[in-house]
């Protein structure tokens, strides 16, 4: 294994002669299996050998003794002449990565997972959301996000028990969230999560009164904003900004094409697997959509060609069945956040002034194109996976292209 990365036999011999040599060789194999580049090994292996010698000089005799010497090794390296203060992560990272691999039970300085908010006061709340209400994991994260801020507010107000809650306390929290710049739509989500939590607490006897009746929602007009779509020419400008000669370009071009052609959500693109591609019948399957159903699309020639190019020349060799992967190590499947970030990156790179640039911009673009082609809203909603026609109505409220033509002309056609 080491011979694949180190040309000189003497270098391989020095590594294997180290008392942690077998652990380093195991670590190299682990890195290789995850697609790390050779340049990473050229930096990490010498660092690990130095760590082994440092720990041995301090009395370490087994791999289990190594964790006790990590902090001292990092401090010693940082104290060397010319060492950057930002180098602590670069030193500690490979060392702890090795120890997590070879020392059972070692976790390192990774932050512990966040506990659910109100775990002590209402321990069954998130189980209730998951089992009784059947909420998806992404929705549970939103509940946790909003309620964690409510919990922090109560802590600052020295409110430790749910029985101490009052309409005044609830109003103070909502006023603070609004004053912090929270948008109206987001504040509605905060109020919704708070009402569900308070109703649950009343049902379980944790509150004597149902305080959810005192939590109102700010008025937010669903049709008050224009859809954040881009024009057909801007789509061409966006896709043309992608350099498709490299693997990352082949991948990003394909996933952006999927977003704008089918109006997919970022998480639906990230969840695609090889089984979702039906090459024989030229179909693309999208399982487990937000509305709880699945959709089968005809695989267009452009999307099919881009997929083939990426699968043959850009996708890493792996047993994982997901389609889209990170290009750099560790080569794990792309997340929904990564898909949205790549869309935002290219929208900015193409110089397109879009509010809240991201994957939903391309979804809106797909729907707007269908609206302008005079497809019924019900058909459009089914195409992009909307739960109800009301969710599609926002795209049909304005004839965007017609207004653009009016703005560019003298307006006489409108007066005629």
Buried (B, 14 or more C-beta within 10 A) or exposed (E): EBEEBBEEEEBBEBBEEBBBBEBBBBBBBBBBEBBBEEEBBEEBBEBBBBBBBBBBEEEBEEBBBBBEBBEEBBEBBBEEEEEEEEBBEBBBBBBBBBBBBBBEEBEBEEEEEEEBBBEEBBEEBBEBBBEEEEBBEEBBEBBBEBBBBBBEBBEEEEBEEBEEBEEEBBEBBBEEBBEEEBEEEBBBBBBBBBBBBBBBBBEBEBBEEEBBEBBEBBEEEEEEEBBBBBBEEBBEBBBEBBEBEEBBBBBBBBBBBBBBBBBBBBBBBBBBBEEBBEEEEEEBBBBEBBBEEEBEBEBBEEBBEBBEBBBEEBBBEBEEEBBBBBBEBEBBBBBBEBBBBBBBBBBEEBEBEBEEBBBBBBBBBBBBBBBBEEBEBEEBBBBBBBEEBEBBBBBBBBEBBEEEEBEEEEEEEEEE
